Amino acid sequence: MKNGRVLFAFVCLVSFPVATLAQVSTDVTVAPAKEKEKKTCRQLMPTGTIMSSRVCNTAAGWQKFEANGAAGTEDFRRATLMSTTRGK
């Protein structure tokens, strides 16, 4: 019984590096290093609190953020107009 455990441990230890090497890619090409995008930070004040929080994002991230805000504002305006009776 003890010899079986030792044999099993030996087989596991010997086969582990082989399995690891089999998973390694043989592709030698290296992707060009991306330039790090510059992040800008803003102080945002969430609704319901007086404490601002600092949020940092890239230019593309801030554009997405602004687009989401504009879409939310437009949805709110549309919902408000639909719920009013307009003078009735």
C-alpha positions in Angstrom: 0.0 0.0 0.0 2.8 2.4 0.9 4.7 1.5 -2.2 1.6 2.3 -4.3 1.4 5.8 -2.8 5.1 6.5 -3.4 4.8 5.2 -7.0 1.7 7.4 -7.6 3.5 10.5 -6.2 6.5 9.8 -8.3 4.4 9.4 -11.5 2.6 12.7 -10.7 5.8 14.6 -10.1 7.4 13.3 -13.3 4.4 13.9 -15.5 3.6 17.4 -14.2 6.5 19.1 -16.1 5.7 17.2 -19.2 2.0 18.3 -19.1 3.1 21.9 -18.4 5.5 21.9 -21.4 2.8 20.5 -23.6 0.6 23.5 -22.9 3.2 26.1 -23.6 2.8 27.8 -27.0 5.5 27.4 -29.6 4.6 30.8 -31.2 7.7 32.9 -31.0 6.2 36.2 -32.3 5.8 38.8 -29.7 2.9 41.3 -29.9 4.1 44.9 -30.0 3.8 46.6 -26.6 0.8 48.9 -26.4 1.4 52.4 -25.3 -0.3 53.0 -22.0 -3.3 55.3 -22.4 -3.2 58.4 -20.3 -5.9 58.4 -17.6 -7.6 61.5 -16.3 -9.3 61.8 -13.0 -12.5 63.6 -12.0 -14.2 64.3 -8.7 -17.7 62.9 -8.9 -20.5 63.6 -6.4 -23.0 60.7 -6.4 -26.6 61.5 -5.7 -27.6 61.2 -2.1 -24.2 62.0 -0.6 -22.1 65.1 0.1 -18.8 63.2 -0.2 -17.2 63.2 -3.6 -15.2 60.4 -5.0 -12.2 60.4 -7.4 -12.7 58.4 -10.6 -9.9 57.9 -13.1 -10.6 56.8 -16.7 -9.1 57.0 -20.2 -10.5 59.4 -22.8 -12.5 56.6 -24.4 -13.9 55.6 -21.0 -15.0 59.1 -20.3 -16.7 59.3 -23.7 -18.6 56.2 -22.8 -19.5 57.6 -19.4 -20.8 60.8 -21.0 -22.8 58.9 -23.5 -24.4 56.8 -20.8 -25.3 59.9 -18.9 -26.8 61.6 -21.9 -28.9 58.5 -22.8 -30.2 58.3 -19.2 -31.1 62.0 -19.3 -32.9 61.5 -22.6 -34.8 58.5 -21.2 -35.8 60.5 -18.1 -37.0 63.4 -20.2 -39.0 61.2 -22.5 -40.6 59.3 -19.6 -41.5 62.7 -17.9 -43.2 64.0 -21.1 -45.2 60.8 -21.5 -46.5 60.9 -17.9 -47.8 64.5 -18.0 -51.3 65.4 -19.1 -50.2 68.5 -20.9 -52.7 71.0 -19.6 -55.7 68.6 -19.1 
